[in-house]
């Protein structure tokens, strides 16, 4: 039984919401992580066999059953995604002791297997490094060899494409793509395979449940990397609405699907806050480029190109077209 059997659907553009197959340009989401204890009840409510395996200590069967719960959602994602569309999945692997047996559960490999089975192609993934502030880095037997194990400080951002590669045919499409470009220095950071500049989000919430939300910068960056302005972004695990807020800030449309109705007021609050802060957020991005440009010019001389809309020099001709629509 899929987790989205009775979804709450929230759209940023409900009057013109596309429906049916091949209607979404980009999917950015973070599902519940299998074999992370806080999600046991959710998986068990979707499939009672999960609870049975956990009760019996059948950890491998429980791990596989949880991923079977997720599989119908991945099928739906594949169905609604346009050819050339991109899927970005933030997921962490898990470590757990079950019936005194400690082991590692590679969630990211199961998600890769699922999307590859559904016909999507894997693109290079990103390691999101989330350093811990815990004073004791060691786990297991401390300073003694053999039975110690490493501290896990990263999650994956898996990236898939539904072939064929997206093509921008008309002059209007090409112009919109250029206007949606990112800065040269942003590209050098964003398209690195290790992200260590985005801290984890605070897990405080007005609901009794922990939300496990990811930080705003993560979906905003992915949306800016893998879509153009006006595209439709889907988050099938909307949670607190972070992806929806990031999409709106980036001038994209969005759809969120969330099974828990208690999150609706949180999503609404997230969207209201993001609308208040969108201008400031984008201005910080523009100011960061101005600072970078000044430093670059001081070190290596004038930049060759200019963005007349924002009145600053840029590294490449493509950046001269950047137009953050309303900011």
C-alpha positions as a printed Julia matrix, in Angstrom:
327×3 Matrix{Float64}:
  0.0     0.0     0.0
  1.55    3.33   -1.0
  2.02    6.08    1.54
  0.07    8.49   -0.66
 -3.2     6.53   -0.72
 -5.12    9.53    0.66
 -2.88   12.49   -0.12
 -3.41   16.11    0.69
 -2.49   17.95   -2.51
 -1.42   21.56   -2.33
 -0.65   23.49   -5.48
  0.9    26.89   -6.0
 -1.12   27.26   -9.21
 -4.34   25.28   -8.81
 -6.22   27.06  -11.6
 -3.75   25.93  -14.25
 -2.51   22.71  -12.71
 -1.46   20.12  -15.31
 -2.8    16.62  -14.73
 -2.12   13.19  -16.17
  1.05   11.61  -17.49
  4.21   13.57  -18.33
  3.21   16.84  -16.64
  6.04   17.49  -14.15
  9.43   18.99  -15.06
 11.33   18.25  -11.84
 10.86   16.18   -8.68
 12.71   17.16   -5.5
 11.92   15.21   -2.36
 13.17   13.43    0.73
 11.16   10.32    1.69
 10.95    8.65    5.1
 14.19    6.7     5.53
 13.7     2.93    5.86
 15.15    1.37    9.02
 15.28    4.72   10.82
 13.22    4.03   13.92
 11.2     7.26   13.88
  9.55    6.09   10.64
  8.71    2.52   11.73
  5.07    3.29   12.56
  4.52    5.05    9.24
  5.86    2.13    7.23
  3.96   -0.35    9.4
  0.72    1.55    8.85
  1.25    1.2     5.1
  2.07   -2.51    5.25
  1.58   -4.65    8.37
  4.24   -7.07    7.18
  6.82   -4.42    8.07
  5.72   -4.48   11.7
  5.82   -8.28   11.71
  9.39   -8.39   10.4
 10.54   -5.79   12.93
  8.88   -7.66   15.79
 10.57  -10.9    14.77
 13.95   -9.24   14.25
 14.0   -10.11   10.55
 15.97   -6.99    9.68
 16.68   -7.76    6.01
 13.04   -8.59    5.32
 11.92   -5.42    7.13
 14.39   -3.33    5.13
 13.17   -4.76    1.83
  9.5    -4.43    2.83
  9.93   -0.73    3.63
 11.41   -0.11    0.2
  8.51   -2.03   -1.33
  6.22    0.51    0.37
  8.13    3.33   -1.34
  8.19    1.68   -4.77
  4.62    2.68   -5.85
  5.49    6.31   -5.14
  8.56    6.01   -7.38
  6.31    4.49  -10.05
  3.96    7.48   -9.85
  6.9     9.88  -10.0
  8.1     8.18  -13.17
  4.62    8.32  -14.7
  4.07   12.05  -14.16
  7.62   13.1   -15.08
  8.11   14.6   -18.53
 10.68   13.11  -20.91
 13.91   14.93  -20.11
 12.69   15.61  -16.56
 14.93   15.2   -13.53
 14.36   13.48  -10.17
 16.39   14.48   -7.09
 16.04   12.23   -4.04
 17.63   13.18   -0.72
 18.04   10.02    1.34
 20.33    8.8     4.08
 21.53    5.3     4.78
 20.75    3.84    8.2
 22.53    2.08   11.02
 20.54    0.19   13.6
 20.69   -2.43   16.3
 17.81   -4.89   16.07
 17.67   -7.82   18.44
 21.28   -7.03   19.54
 22.48   -7.21   15.95
 24.06   -3.99   14.68
 24.24   -3.44   10.92
 24.18   -0.92    8.1
 21.24   -0.43    5.69
 22.17    1.13    2.31
 18.95    2.95    1.49
 20.49    4.84   -1.41
 21.28    1.63   -3.3
 17.66    0.47   -3.08
 16.4     3.79   -4.45
 18.89    3.62   -7.33
 17.77    0.08   -8.11
 14.12    1.16   -8.11
 14.52    4.08  -10.5
 16.85    2.16  -12.79
 14.27   -0.63  -12.92
 11.64    1.96  -13.86
 13.79    3.05  -16.79
 15.34    6.27  -15.48
 19.05    6.87  -15.93
 21.29    7.59  -12.97
 23.29   10.81  -13.15
 26.26   11.61  -10.86
 25.04   11.9    -7.28
 25.92   14.38   -4.54
 27.15   13.66   -1.04
 25.59   16.12    1.38
 28.08   16.29    4.23
 26.38   16.97    7.56
 29.1    17.12   10.25
 28.06   16.16   13.73
 28.78   18.26   16.79
 28.95   15.19   19.02
 32.1    15.25   21.17
 32.7    11.52   20.69
 33.33   10.63   17.05
 33.97    6.96   17.64
 31.26    4.35   17.75
 31.31    0.76   18.89
 34.42   -0.27   20.85
 36.05    3.15   21.08
 39.84    2.96   20.71
 39.92   -0.83   20.41
 40.25   -2.37   16.93
 37.99   -4.79   15.1
 34.54   -3.94   16.51
 34.57   -0.14   16.08
 32.76    1.53   13.21
 32.82    4.91   11.54
 30.54    7.84   12.33
 28.13    8.51    9.47
 28.05   12.2     8.53
 26.56   12.35    5.04
 23.38   11.79    3.11
 22.88   11.26   -0.6
 21.21   13.41   -3.2
 20.48   10.94   -5.98
 19.83   12.37   -9.42
 17.97   10.61  -12.24
 16.83   11.61  -15.71
 13.91   10.35  -17.74
 15.31   10.06  -21.25
 15.69   11.51  -23.77
 17.63   14.59  -22.66
 15.52   17.75  -22.53
 15.74   19.94  -25.63
 14.94   23.67  -25.8
 13.68   24.19  -29.34
 12.06   27.61  -29.73
 13.78   30.95  -29.26
 11.44   31.7   -26.35
 12.46   28.45  -24.62
 16.14   29.19  -25.19
 15.79   32.7   -23.8
 13.99   31.46  -20.69
 16.76   28.94  -20.15
 19.39   31.71  -20.36
 17.4    33.9   -17.98
 17.31   30.98  -15.52
 21.09   30.57  -15.57
 23.23   30.6   -12.44
 26.45   32.47  -11.79
 29.84   31.02  -12.7
 30.97   30.84   -9.08
 27.67   29.22   -8.07
 28.13   26.56  -10.72
 31.55   25.68   -9.32
 30.03   25.01   -5.89
 26.65   23.62   -6.88
 27.96   21.06   -9.34
 30.56   19.66   -6.99
 29.87   16.11   -5.85
 30.3    17.03   -2.17
 28.17   19.7    -0.5
 29.53   20.75    2.87
 28.24   24.34    2.89
 24.59   23.55    3.73
 23.93   22.74    7.41
 21.05   20.51    8.41
 17.7    22.11    9.24
 16.43   22.62   12.76
 13.99   19.85   13.65
 11.7    21.98   15.81
  8.03   21.9    14.85
  4.63   22.98   16.05
  3.39   19.41   15.62
  3.96   16.56   18.08
  5.91   14.68   15.39
  9.48   15.27   14.36
  9.42   16.47   10.76
 12.92   15.56    9.52
 12.73   18.55    7.19
 15.67   19.44    4.99
 17.02   23.03    4.87
 15.62   25.56    2.38
 18.95   25.98    0.57
 18.99   22.33   -0.51
 15.79   22.25   -2.64
 16.37   25.83   -3.82
 19.76   24.87   -5.19
 18.47   21.7    -6.85
 15.53   23.55   -8.38
 17.88   26.21   -9.75
 20.21   23.55  -11.16
 17.69   21.26  -12.82
 14.74   23.38  -13.98
 13.94   26.7   -15.61
 11.58   29.44  -14.48
  7.93   28.51  -14.9
  8.61   24.76  -14.66
  6.41   22.56  -12.49
  8.15   21.03   -9.46
  6.69   18.09   -7.5
  7.43   16.98   -3.95
  5.54   13.72   -3.21
  6.61   13.93    0.47
  5.84   17.59    1.07
  6.33   17.53    4.84
  6.68   21.12    6.05
  6.54   22.54    2.52
 10.2    23.46    2.1
 10.36   22.37   -1.55
  7.2    24.35   -2.36
  8.66   27.46   -0.75
 11.95   27.04   -2.58
 10.13   26.59   -5.9
  8.16   29.79   -5.41
 11.29   31.74   -4.5
 12.95   30.4    -7.66
  9.91   31.45   -9.77
  8.73   27.89  -10.44
  5.28   26.38   -9.96
  4.91   23.48   -7.54
  2.74   20.64   -6.27
  3.11   19.07   -2.84
  1.64   15.74   -1.76
  1.47   15.01    1.96
 -0.37   12.19    3.72
 -0.43   13.84    7.16
 -3.14   16.55    7.39
 -1.51   17.89   10.58
  1.21   19.34    8.36
 -1.18   21.55    6.38
 -0.95   24.57    8.73
  2.84   24.15    8.85
  3.02   24.14    5.04
  0.83   27.23    4.9
  3.06   28.94    7.46
  6.19   27.94    5.53
  4.79   29.41    2.32
  3.74   32.66    3.99
  7.18   33.05    5.55
  8.94   32.3     2.26
  6.9    34.96    0.45
  7.96   37.52    3.06
 11.6    36.46    2.79
 11.92   35.75   -0.94
 13.1    39.23   -1.91
 15.74   39.25    0.83
 16.91   35.75   -0.08
 17.41   36.65   -3.75
 19.06   39.96   -2.86
 21.59   38.03   -0.77
 22.31   35.83   -3.77
 22.86   38.9    -5.97
 24.99   40.59   -3.33
 27.11   37.45   -2.98
 27.87   37.7    -6.69
 28.77   41.39   -6.38
 31.22   40.56   -3.59
 32.7    37.7    -5.6
 33.04   39.9    -8.72
 34.86   42.65   -6.8
 37.31   40.15   -5.33
 37.85   38.47   -8.69
 38.54   41.8   -10.39
 41.0    42.81   -7.66
 42.89   39.54   -8.05
 42.77   38.93  -11.81
 41.5    42.03  -13.55
 38.22   43.02  -15.26
 35.52   40.5   -16.17
 34.66   40.34  -19.86
 30.85   40.39  -19.65
 28.12   42.48  -18.02
 24.57   41.97  -16.77
 22.82   45.27  -17.46
 19.64   44.32  -15.55
 21.52   44.07  -12.24
 24.33   46.45  -13.18
 27.28   44.2   -12.39
 30.03   42.36  -14.3
 29.8    38.6   -14.87
 32.22   35.9   -15.89
 30.46   34.52  -18.96
 28.14   35.75  -21.69
 25.41   33.39  -20.49
 25.26   35.18  -17.13
 24.48   38.48  -18.84
 20.97   37.1   -19.48
 20.2    36.19  -15.85
 16.83   37.61  -14.83
 15.43   36.46  -11.5
 11.93   37.66  -12.45
 10.68   40.33  -10.14
 13.8    40.61   -8.0
